[in-house]
Amino acid sequence: MKTDFLIIGGGIIGLTIAKGLRKKYPEKSIVIIEKETSTGFHASGRNSGVLHAGFYYSRDSLKAKFTKNGNQRIKLYCKENKLRLNENKKVVVTQNESELEGLFELEKRGRDNRVEVSIVNEKELADIEPNAKTFQYALYSPSTATIDPKEIINCLVSELTGTAVKIITGSGYRKKISDNAIRTTSGLIIEFGFLINAAALYADKIVELKEGKILRTGKYNELFSENV
């Protein structure tokens, strides 16, 4: 089998990359291989589904940027595709005076990262969430929400089905047989033009492929822009 783009890993990252590639390069062929019998079998389909706002992370860090932008874009994706979205918001409470310093630090990080957060007193907290108790102050995050990760995965798979994207499950990476070809655990040999390693916790086991063509340089750099 030959393909222009080979993606290792059928989690939300691999599927989303395939979606972006399909939109940007509709004439190219794309193959996703997934070692499990279904997509999103591990972290992508088993996480809490919380869309964090981005106030936990250091100022202008990639984590902060990706969390804030991801929060907004996944909400939009859910609304566009009529998926469940619980915009339930979030409060961070304190137990005693010693935790107030950390609370105000979270507020500072949120403001530094241009995330909507505010410090509220006990009365204001009671209006937001009557069942919550705090020591003097709490942090209110109106943009925190929750989603169903499996719904997101299934929707992405449905979007890709019927396009030129081929998803092969039960077939993981086994070994490299040349700079531009691998053998899968099912015995399938795949020749690729560009490889994307989206194997999550197993990504380090795929790094030996770095000698091949990795989708990170040349004319494909724009794939990682804000527009994908």
C-alpha positions in Angstrom: 0.0 0.0 0.0 1.2 3.5 -0.8 0.0 6.8 0.6 1.0 10.4 0.6 0.5 10.8 4.4 0.7 8.1 7.0 -0.6 8.8 10.5 0.3 6.4 13.3 -2.4 6.6 16.0 -6.1 6.8 15.8 -6.7 9.0 18.8 -8.1 12.5 18.6 -4.8 14.0 17.5 -4.3 11.6 14.6 -7.9 12.0 13.5 -7.8 15.8 13.7 -4.6 15.9 11.8 -6.2 13.8 9.1 -9.2 16.2 9.0 -6.9 19.2 8.6 -4.8 17.4 5.9 -8.0 16.4 4.0 -9.2 20.0 4.0 -5.9 21.5 2.9 -4.8 18.8 0.5 -7.9 17.1 -0.9 -6.0 15.5 -3.7 -3.6 13.6 -1.4 -4.1 10.2 0.0 -4.1 9.7 3.8 -3.9 6.5 5.9 -4.3 6.2 9.6 -3.2 3.0 11.4 -4.4 2.2 14.8 -3.1 -0.8 16.8 -6.4 -1.3 18.7 -9.7 -2.6 17.2 -11.3 0.9 17.4 -10.2 4.5 17.4 -9.8 6.6 20.5 -9.4 3.4 22.6 -6.9 4.9 25.1 -6.6 8.5 26.5 -8.6 10.2 23.8 -11.8 8.2 24.6 -11.2 7.7 28.4 -10.4 11.1 29.7 -12.6 13.3 31.9 -13.9 15.4 29.0 -13.2 18.6 30.8 -12.4 21.6 28.5 -10.1 23.5 30.8 -9.9 27.3 30.4 -6.1 27.7 30.5 -5.5 29.5 33.9 -3.3 26.7 35.4 -0.3 27.2 33.1 2.6 29.6 32.9 2.2 32.9 31.1 2.2 32.5 27.3 3.2 28.9 27.4 2.2 26.5 24.6 0.0 24.6 27.2 -1.8 27.8 28.0 -2.2 28.8 24.3 -3.4 25.3 23.2 -5.8 25.0 26.2 -7.5 28.3 25.6 -7.7 27.9 21.8 -8.8 24.2 22.1 -11.5 25.1 24.6 -13.0 27.6 22.1 -12.6 25.4 19.0 -14.0 22.2 20.6 -17.0 24.1 21.8 -17.6 25.4 18.3 -17.1 21.9 16.9 -19.7 20.5 19.3 -22.2 23.2 18.4 -21.7 22.8 14.7 -22.2 19.0 14.9 -24.9 19.0 17.6 -22.8 17.1 20.1 -23.3 17.3 23.8 -21.7 20.3 25.4 -22.1 21.2 29.1 -21.0 24.7 29.6 -21.2 24.2 33.4 -18.4 26.6 34.3 -16.0 26.1 37.2 -15.1 27.4 40.7 -11.8 26.8 42.5 -12.3 27.0 46.3 -9.9 27.2 49.3 -10.0 25.4 52.6 -8.0 27.9 54.7 -5.9 31.1 54.6 -2.7 29.2 53.4 -4.4 28.4 50.1 -5.3 32.0 49.2 -1.9 32.8 47.8 -2.2 29.9 45.3 -5.7 31.1 44.4 -4.5 34.6 43.5 -1.6 33.1 41.6 -4.2 31.2 39.4 -6.1 34.4 38.8 -2.8 36.1 37.8 -2.0 33.3 35.4 -5.4 33.4 33.9 -5.2 37.1 33.3 -1.7 36.8 31.9 -3.0 34.2 29.4 -6.0 36.4 28.5 -8.4 33.8 30.0 -11.7 35.1 31.6 -11.4 34.5 35.3 -12.4 36.4 38.4 -12.0 36.3 42.2 -15.4 36.1 44.0 -16.2 36.3 47.7 -18.3 33.9 49.6 -21.6 35.6 48.9 -20.9 35.8 45.2 -19.8 32.1 45.2 -23.2 31.2 46.8 -25.0 32.8 43.9 -22.9 30.9 41.4 -22.9 27.5 43.1 -24.9 27.2 46.4 -23.4 23.9 47.2 -19.8 25.2 47.1 -18.0 26.4 50.3 -14.7 28.3 50.4 -12.5 30.3 52.8 -13.1 34.0 52.0 -12.5 33.8 48.3 -12.9 31.5 45.3 -11.8 31.7 41.6 -14.6 31.7 39.0 -14.0 30.4 35.5 -17.0 30.9 33.2 -15.4 29.2 30.1 -14.7 25.8 31.6 -17.0 23.1 30.1 -17.3 19.4 29.7 -17.9 17.2 26.6 -18.2 13.5 25.8 -14.8 12.5 24.4 -16.3 9.4 22.6 -18.8 11.6 20.8 -16.0 13.7 19.5 -14.0 10.7 18.3 -17.1 9.1 16.6 -18.0 12.4 14.9 -14.4 12.8 13.5 -14.5 9.2 12.2 -17.9 9.8 10.6 -16.5 13.0 8.9 -13.5 11.1 7.5 -15.4 8.0 6.4 -16.2 8.2 2.7 -13.3 10.6 2.0 -9.9 9.6 0.8 -8.8 9.0 4.4 -8.4 5.3 5.1 -8.5 4.2 8.8 -7.0 0.8 9.4 -7.6 -0.6 12.9 -6.0 -3.6 14.5 -2.8 -2.7 12.7 -0.1 -0.9 14.6 3.5 0.1 13.8 5.9 -2.9 14.0 9.1 -1.8 12.4 10.7 0.4 9.7 11.8 -1.5 6.6 13.1 1.5 4.7 13.3 5.3 5.0 9.8 5.6 3.6 8.1 2.3 4.4 7.0 0.4 7.5 5.5 -3.0 8.3 2.5 -3.1 10.6 1.6 -5.6 13.3 -0.9 -7.1 10.9 1.8 -7.7 8.3 0.8 -4.8 6.0 3.6 -2.9 4.3 2.9 0.8 3.8 5.0 3.2 1.8 4.6 6.8 2.7 5.6 10.3 1.5 5.3 11.9 4.9 4.8 10.4 8.3 3.0 11.8 11.3 3.7 10.2 14.7 0.5 10.6 16.7 1.0 7.5 18.9 0.6 9.4 22.2 2.2 7.5 25.1 3.8 5.1 22.6 5.2 7.9 20.4 8.7 7.4 21.8 8.7 3.9 20.4 8.2 5.3 16.9 11.0 7.9 17.0 13.4 5.7 15.1 11.4 6.8 12.0 12.9 10.2 12.4 15.3 9.4 9.6 12.4 9.2 7.1 10.4 12.2 5.9 8.7 13.8 8.9 5.8 16.2 8.4 7.4 19.2 9.9 9.5 20.9 7.2 9.3 22.3 3.8 6.1 23.3 2.1 3.9 21.5 4.7 5.0 23.9 7.5 1.7 25.8 7.2 -0.2 22.7 8.4 0.6 23.8 11.9 -0.7 27.3 11.5 -3.8 28.6 13.3 -5.9 27.9 10.2 -5.8 24.1 10.4 
